[in-house]
């Protein structure tokens, strides 16, 4: 099953990646606290720049929380971060874990 959609379908891009085979050990990039509380592109995040530059050297990224420091639900920050991480998340499996900045304070 494959479905793609959104408000502006014409602006969406298709991305693909190949999952690694089970014939060798995986090269895994583990990262955390990548976000920066700003709403502009290129928030000075050198780790994202290095992930993009070296993306051929690992098979999967595990992002262990504090994805974009979106405390208080500032969607602009998350949107900016997702645009920055897109070259990675669209080319290798990108798995995230919830950190304290993703957890809603409203219960």
Buried (B, 14 or more C-beta within 10 A) or exposed (E): EEEEEEEEEEEEEEEEBEEBEEEEEEEEBEBBBBBBEBBEEEBEBEEBEEBBEEBEEBBBBBBBBBBBBBBEEBEEBBEBBEEBBBBBBBBBBBEBEEBEBBEEEEE
